Each structure stands twice: as C-alpha cells, then as structure tokens.
Amino acid sequence: MTFTAEMPSYTYARKAQKLLERGGFPSEIVRRESGCGFDLRLYSRNALKFLEQNAVTFKLKGSGGDGR
C-alpha cells in the first residue's frame, strides 16, 4: 500500500526522507501535480507512524487530516 504525505516544502520532505532512511523505511520525493510543493511517497503504514513519532509535520493526502 502506498501513502502520500504532503510536505510543507522540499526542505521538510528531504529531512523527512533522511529520517526515514535511517529508520529503514524507503520513500520517494515527488513534485505535487497541482500548485507548488512536494509530497513524500511512503510504502508502509509504519513509515507514517514513524514520522508521527518523530514529530514531522505533514498532511496525509486524501485523508483530510493532519499527520502531526
């Protein structure tokens, strides 16, 4: 299952990606299709939980809720 975390900027996306790499979670930074901004593509629910546990700011795309 794939999850998309909307990140506030490329810098936040890159920092989150590095954190995920250290935690053993693969991810991919993708440019948002509409408007400006970047998303972080995640491949497990545990990766989402890992971001939340590390107080990373993101919005889960399509859920209408905030990750943190």
C-alpha positions in Angstrom: 0.0 0.0 0.0 1.3 3.5 -0.9 0.7 6.6 1.2 1.3 10.2 0.2 2.4 12.8 2.8 2.0 16.4 1.7 5.1 18.2 2.9 5.3 22.0 3.6 8.4 22.4 1.5 11.2 20.5 -0.3 13.4 21.0 2.7 11.0 19.3 5.0 10.5 16.5 2.5 14.2 15.9 2.3 14.7 16.0 6.0 11.8 13.5 6.5 13.3 11.3 3.8 16.7 11.2 5.5 15.0 10.3 8.8 13.0 7.5 7.2 16.2 6.2 5.6 17.8 6.0 9.0 14.8 4.1 10.2 14.9 1.7 7.4 11.8 3.0 5.5 12.0 3.6 1.8 10.4 6.8 0.4 10.3 9.0 -2.7 10.0 12.7 -3.0 7.6 13.8 -5.8 6.6 17.2 -7.1 3.0 18.0 -6.5 0.9 17.9 -9.7 -1.2 20.9 -8.9 0.3 24.1 -7.5 3.7 24.2 -5.9 5.0 21.9 -3.3 6.3 18.4 -2.7 4.9 15.1 -1.5 6.6 12.2 0.1 5.5 8.8 -1.1 5.6 6.1 1.6 5.2 2.4 1.3 4.0 1.3 4.7 1.7 2.4 7.5 4.7 2.0 9.8 6.5 4.7 8.0 3.6 7.1 8.7 3.7 6.2 12.3 7.5 6.7 12.4 7.1 10.3 11.0 4.4 11.0 13.7 6.6 9.6 16.5 9.4 11.9 15.3 7.1 15.0 15.2 7.4 15.5 11.5 4.8 18.0 10.1 2.8 16.6 7.2 -0.7 16.2 5.9 -1.8 12.8 4.7 -3.1 13.3 1.2 -6.7 12.3 0.6 -7.5 11.8 4.3 -8.4 15.4 5.2 -6.4 15.0 8.4 -3.1 16.2 9.7 -0.3 13.8 10.4 1.0 16.0 13.1 
